Amino acid sequence: MPDLPVPTLEEATEELLRLLPEGFPVRNPDAYSAFGTYLRLAAQVGLDVRATLRALLPQLFVTTATGAWLDEHARGLGLERKEARAARLRVRVEASASGTFPAGALFGVGELRYRAEGAFAPGAEVEVLAEAVGSRYNLPAGTRLQPVTVVPGVEALEVLEVVEPGLDRETDEELRARCILSWPALGLGSTYHAYMSWALEDPEVRKVVVLDDHPRGQGTVDVVIAPAQGLPSAELIARVQAVVDARRPLTVNALVRGPRARTLDLALRLYLEPGAPAPEVWAGRASAFLHSLGIGEAFWPSRLMDTLHGYGGLRAVELLSPAGSVSVAQDELIVPGSVAVEAVNA
């Protein structure tokens, strides 16, 4: 979109002066004169109009609109922004005696906090709710949540499964991509963009790759999906498969599936500045970076280092393992394995 220039006040004043007809009786542009004051007031009004138009014009187009303006464009296409949601986990209580969680009892790992409530017993299974929204609260089975609030008799909570996955609020760029994809999805043709659009309708789907070069033989299409973190559940795959089956051409064999997992173990040596967070916090941040990679997206050490430095508090980052970049196939997804962080205090 071409930029709408906004001149300075003096430039706008000179522009108005040039519009005055020859022989106009008053031409003194001095800022302290009555004429100069009114002239500048008129120029300022023009500048305000131009500035308003400059801010408004990008919001009139899907490709440049942001925030609430983009939401309105999406509604015109029958779309709604995917809202954030808190994760709910099922955990096993590691305790020496029965009891009741006090109001607001918190358990956590790294920077993540979860609230527990109700009665508990040794070995019992209960649910905890993430303190905030977001996909980073979806923890893998086996993760141990340590008490943040002292609860007599409770040693830890072991994560068994994610009952309700946490979701991130859809960004402007993600919503914009869905708006643009919605046009080819209006038809029933077997197009790459249509399958992308159909898969992204589900609020949990945040990563999609469409393999439309006959991956399983003539007339086949694979729609590879994943949530913001980790691999898709069987329920998520079934939901998206139902949407695709309802819209695909009858002659196409379309399969919705998860990506092939490529587990990546990290070993880092971090040189911390005074007051920097503990190693487990940095381990969580490194895991979050791996979770942010898309299907078919390679791991580049420089990107991880840039991301960690972006938090502040680091003098240097040394990647001990892997030795370099890690490439993946088009339908593979890097998922974090073990993340070891060795901290060196400056």
Residue pairs with C-beta under 8 A, 6 or more apart in sequence:
1 57
1 58
1 61
1 63
1 64
3 54
4 50
4 53
4 54
4 57
5 50
6 47
6 50
6 51
6 54
7 15
7 47
7 50
9 40
9 43
9 44
9 47
12 43
12 44
12 46
12 47
13 29
13 39
13 40
13 43
15 43
16 39
16 42
16 43
16 46
17 27
17 29
17 39
20 27
26 35
27 35
28 35
28 36
29 35
29 36
29 39
30 36
31 37
31 40
58 64
58 65
58 66
59 65
59 66
59 69
59 70
62 70
62 73
62 176
62 179
62 180
63 176
63 180
65 72
65 73
65 176
66 172
67 172
70 172
70 175
70 176
70 179
71 80
71 81
71 175
73 179
74 80
74 81
74 175
74 178
74 179
77 179
77 182
78 182
79 175
79 178
79 179
79 182
81 169
81 170
81 175
82 167
82 169
82 170
82 174
82 175
82 203
83 167
83 169
83 170
83 203
84 133
84 134
84 166
84 167
84 168
84 169
85 133
85 164
85 165
85 166
85 167
86 129
86 130
86 131
86 132
86 133
86 134
86 137
86 166
87 129
87 130
87 134
87 135
87 137
87 138
87 139
87 162
87 164
87 165
87 166
88 127
88 128
88 129
88 130
88 162
88 163
88 164
89 114
89 127
89 128
89 130
89 137
89 139
89 159
89 160
89 161
89 162
89 163
90 125
90 126
90 127
90 159
90 160
90 161
90 162
90 163
91 116
91 125
91 126
91 127
91 128
91 145
91 157
91 158
91 159
91 160
92 123
92 124
92 125
92 157
92 158
92 160
93 120
93 121
93 122
93 123
93 124
93 125
93 126
93 154
93 157
94 122
94 144
94 154
94 155
94 156
94 157
94 158
95 120
95 121
95 122
95 153
95 154
95 155
96 122
96 153
96 155
97 122
97 152
97 153
98 119
98 120
98 121
98 122
98 153
99 119
99 120
99 151
99 152
99 153
99 154
100 118
100 119
100 120
101 116
101 117
101 118
101 119
101 120
101 151
101 154
102 149
102 151
103 117
104 115
104 149
105 115
105 116
105 117
105 147
105 149
105 151
106 113
106 114
106 115
106 116
106 131
106 147
106 148
106 149
107 113
107 114
107 116
107 128
107 145
107 146
107 147
107 148
107 149
107 156
107 157
108 114
108 145
108 146
108 148
109 139
109 143
109 144
109 145
109 146
109 280
109 284
110 280
110 281
110 283
110 284
111 277
111 281
111 284
112 130
112 131
112 136
112 137
112 139
112 284
113 130
113 131
113 132
113 148
114 128
114 129
114 130
114 131
114 137
114 145
114 157
115 128
115 129
115 130
115 131
116 126
116 128
116 151
116 157
118 126
120 126
120 154
125 160
126 157
127 163
128 145
128 157
130 137
130 166
133 166
133 167
133 168
133 169
134 166
134 167
134 168
135 165
135 166
135 167
135 168
135 206
135 227
135 228
135 229
135 291
136 166
136 229
136 284
136 288
136 291
137 166
138 162
138 165
138 166
138 227
138 228
138 229
138 230
139 159
139 162
140 159
140 230
141 159
141 160
141 161
142 158
142 159
143 158
143 159
144 156
144 157
144 158
144 159
145 156
145 157
145 158
145 159
146 156
147 154
147 155
147 156
165 204
165 227
165 233
167 203
167 204
167 228
168 206
168 228
174 206
177 200
178 197
178 200
181 193
181 194
181 196
181 197
181 200
182 197
184 191
184 193
184 194
184 197
185 193
185 194
185 197
185 198
187 194
188 247
188 248
188 249
189 249
190 212
190 221
190 248
190 249
190 251
190 252
190 254
192 210
192 212
194 247
195 208
195 210
195 212
195 221
195 223
195 244
195 254
196 208
196 210
198 223
198 240
198 243
198 244
198 247
199 205
199 208
199 210
199 223
199 225
199 240
199 243
199 244
199 256
200 208
201 243
202 236
202 239
202 240
202 243
204 227
204 232
204 236
205 225
205 226
205 227
205 232
205 236
205 240
206 226
206 227
206 228
207 225
207 226
207 227
207 228
207 259
207 294
207 295
207 333
208 223
208 224
208 225
208 226
208 295
209 224
209 259
209 294
209 295
209 296
209 330
209 331
210 221
210 222
210 223
210 224
211 221
211 222
211 223
211 224
211 330
211 331
212 221
214 220
215 221
215 222
216 222
216 253
216 255
217 253
219 251
219 252
219 253
220 252
220 253
220 254
220 255
221 248
221 252
221 253
221 254
221 255
222 254
222 255
222 257
222 331
223 240
223 244
223 254
223 255
223 256
223 257
224 257
224 258
224 259
224 295
224 331
225 232
225 236
225 237
225 240
225 256
225 257
225 258
225 259
226 232
226 258
226 259
226 295
226 333
227 236
228 291
229 291
230 291
230 335
231 258
231 259
231 261
231 333
231 335
232 258
237 256
237 257
237 258
240 256
241 255
241 256
244 254
244 256
245 254
248 254
259 295
259 296
259 331
259 332
259 333
260 329
260 331
260 332
260 333
261 332
261 333
261 335
262 326
262 328
262 332
262 333
262 334
262 335
263 334
263 335
263 336
263 337
264 290
264 299
264 322
264 326
264 334
264 335
264 336
264 337
265 321
265 322
265 337
265 338
265 339
265 340
266 286
266 290
266 304
266 319
266 321
266 322
266 336
266 337
266 338
266 339
266 340
267 319
267 320
267 321
267 340
267 342
268 282
268 286
268 317
268 318
268 319
268 320
268 339
268 340
268 341
268 342
269 317
269 318
269 320
269 341
269 342
269 344
270 279
270 282
270 308
270 314
270 316
270 317
270 318
270 341
270 342
270 343
270 344
271 314
271 315
271 316
271 317
271 318
271 344
271 346
272 313
272 314
272 315
272 343
272 344
272 345
272 346
273 313
273 314
273 315
273 346
274 345
274 346
275 313
276 313
276 314
277 313
278 343
279 341
279 342
279 343
280 341
282 308
282 341
282 343
283 339
283 340
283 341
285 307
285 308
285 311
286 304
286 308
286 336
286 339
286 341
287 336
287 339
289 303
289 304
289 307
289 308
290 299
290 334
290 335
290 336
291 335
291 336
293 299
293 333
293 334
294 333
295 330
295 331
295 332
295 333
296 328
296 329
296 330
296 331
296 332
296 333
297 328
297 334
298 325
298 326
298 327
298 328
299 322
299 325
299 326
299 328
299 334
300 325
301 319
301 322
301 324
301 325
304 317
304 319
305 317
305 319
308 314
308 317
309 317
315 346
320 340
320 342
326 334
328 334
